[in-house]
């Protein structure tokens, strides 16, 4: 069960991290800045998943809520800071340990944390200089058919 909690907390932390500036201080961003951040990190559908997940992990005890918000505030300063991400993940681990029902609920919906990235060439298509970089639970696909040519494709999973 401990490995399950660690994996789930890690996936949630990586999924939410890019959006923490919006989740914590949305009122301080212009509409254009919000739209740009959402587009850069997967689009509106992903952001809606993040918002739903955020409300659920904050909807636990008051102490857990304060801990989650504090760790997320720290992470929002620099969402790519590995130390801050680990702190946020560790708080999530504690929250999941303290709430078996939340653990079961989120574990049954682990697929919502998966990101899919695809580049598809069909018929006589040409794909060149493609780079896919992701973290967390991601499915990356490059596919070609017929007389397609694929050159210089990089897929990086952190």
C-alpha positions as CSV (number, residue, x, y, z in Angstrom):
1,X,0.0,0.0,0.0
2,X,2.9,2.4,0.7
3,X,4.1,2.1,-2.9
4,X,0.6,2.8,-4.1
5,X,0.5,6.0,-2.0
6,X,3.9,7.1,-3.2
7,X,3.1,6.5,-6.8
8,X,-0.2,8.3,-6.6
9,X,1.2,11.3,-4.7
10,X,4.0,11.6,-7.2
11,X,1.7,11.5,-10.2
12,X,-0.7,14.0,-8.6
13,X,2.2,16.4,-7.7
14,X,3.7,16.3,-11.2
15,X,0.3,16.8,-12.8
16,X,-0.7,19.7,-10.6
17,X,2.7,21.5,-10.4
18,X,2.6,23.6,-13.6
19,X,-0.8,25.0,-12.6
20,X,0.0,25.9,-8.9
21,X,0.5,29.6,-9.8
22,X,-3.1,29.7,-11.1
23,X,-4.5,27.5,-8.3
24,X,-3.0,29.7,-5.5
25,X,-3.0,33.2,-7.0
26,X,-5.4,33.2,-9.9
27,X,-6.6,36.6,-9.1
28,X,-3.2,38.2,-9.8
29,X,-3.0,37.0,-13.4
30,X,-4.3,38.7,-16.5
31,X,-6.8,36.8,-18.6
32,X,-4.1,36.5,-21.3
33,X,-1.5,35.2,-18.9
34,X,-4.0,32.6,-17.6
35,X,-4.8,31.5,-21.1
36,X,-1.2,31.2,-22.1
37,X,-0.3,29.1,-19.0
38,X,-3.2,26.8,-19.7
39,X,-2.2,26.3,-23.4
40,X,1.4,25.7,-22.5
41,X,0.5,23.0,-20.1
42,X,-2.0,20.9,-22.0
43,X,-5.1,23.0,-22.6
44,X,-8.4,23.7,-21.1
45,X,-9.4,20.0,-20.6
46,X,-6.3,19.3,-18.6
47,X,-6.8,22.5,-16.5
48,X,-10.3,21.4,-15.7
49,X,-9.0,18.0,-14.5
50,X,-6.4,19.8,-12.4
51,X,-9.1,22.0,-10.8
52,X,-11.3,19.0,-10.0
53,X,-8.4,17.2,-8.5
54,X,-7.3,20.3,-6.5
55,X,-10.7,20.7,-4.9
56,X,-10.8,17.0,-3.9
57,X,-7.3,17.0,-2.3
58,X,-8.2,20.2,-0.5
59,X,-11.5,18.9,0.7
60,X,-10.1,16.8,3.5
61,X,-9.5,17.9,7.1
62,X,-8.7,21.5,7.9
63,X,-5.2,20.6,8.9
64,X,-4.7,18.7,5.6
65,X,-6.1,21.6,3.7
66,X,-3.7,24.1,5.3
67,X,-0.7,21.7,4.7
68,X,-1.7,21.2,1.0
69,X,-2.2,24.9,0.4
70,X,1.1,25.8,2.1
71,X,3.1,23.3,0.1
72,X,1.3,24.4,-3.1
73,X,2.0,28.0,-2.3
74,X,5.7,27.2,-2.1
75,X,5.5,25.2,-5.3
76,X,3.7,28.0,-7.1
77,X,6.8,30.3,-6.8
78,X,8.7,27.9,-9.1
79,X,6.7,24.9,-10.3
80,X,9.9,23.3,-11.7
81,X,11.8,23.4,-8.5
82,X,12.5,19.8,-7.6
83,X,12.8,20.5,-3.8
84,X,9.4,22.2,-3.7
85,X,7.8,19.5,-5.7
86,X,9.1,16.9,-3.2
87,X,7.7,18.9,-0.3
88,X,4.3,19.1,-2.1
89,X,4.4,15.3,-2.8
90,X,5.3,14.5,0.8
91,X,2.4,16.5,2.1
92,X,0.2,14.6,-0.4
93,X,1.5,11.3,0.9
94,X,0.5,12.4,4.5
95,X,-3.0,13.4,3.3
96,X,-3.5,10.1,1.4
97,X,-2.3,8.1,4.5
98,X,-4.8,10.0,6.6
99,X,-7.7,9.6,4.2
100,X,-8.2,6.0,3.0
101,X,-11.4,7.0,1.2
102,X,-9.6,9.7,-0.8
103,X,-6.9,7.2,-1.6
104,X,-9.4,4.7,-3.0
105,X,-11.2,7.4,-4.9
106,X,-8.1,8.8,-6.5
107,X,-6.5,5.5,-7.1
108,X,-9.5,4.3,-9.0
109,X,-9.2,7.4,-11.3
110,X,-5.5,7.2,-11.9
111,X,-6.1,7.3,-15.7
112,X,-7.2,11.0,-15.3
113,X,-3.6,11.8,-14.4
114,X,-2.2,10.3,-17.6
115,X,-1.2,12.7,-20.4
116,X,-1.1,11.6,-24.0
117,X,1.1,13.2,-26.5
118,X,0.9,12.0,-30.2
119,X,2.4,12.9,-33.5
120,X,0.8,11.0,-36.3
121,X,1.8,11.0,-40.0
122,X,-0.7,9.4,-42.4
123,X,-0.6,8.6,-46.1
124,X,2.5,10.2,-47.6
125,X,3.2,12.5,-44.6
126,X,6.6,13.8,-43.4
127,X,7.5,14.2,-39.7
128,X,10.8,16.0,-38.8
129,X,12.4,17.6,-35.7
130,X,9.8,16.5,-33.1
131,X,10.5,16.6,-29.4
132,X,8.1,15.4,-26.7
133,X,9.0,16.0,-23.1
134,X,6.8,15.0,-20.2
135,X,6.8,14.0,-16.6
136,X,4.5,11.8,-14.6
137,X,2.4,9.1,-16.2
138,X,2.6,9.9,-19.9
139,X,2.0,8.0,-23.1
140,X,4.0,9.3,-26.0
141,X,3.3,8.2,-29.5
142,X,4.9,8.8,-32.9
143,X,3.2,6.9,-35.7
144,X,3.6,6.8,-39.4
145,X,2.0,4.9,-42.2
146,X,2.2,4.4,-46.0
147,X,5.2,6.2,-47.5
148,X,5.8,8.5,-44.5
149,X,9.3,9.5,-43.3
150,X,10.2,10.2,-39.7
151,X,13.4,12.0,-38.8
152,X,14.9,13.3,-35.6
153,X,12.2,12.4,-33.0
154,X,13.1,12.7,-29.3
155,X,10.8,11.5,-26.5
156,X,11.9,12.3,-23.0
157,X,10.1,11.2,-19.9
158,X,11.3,12.7,-16.6
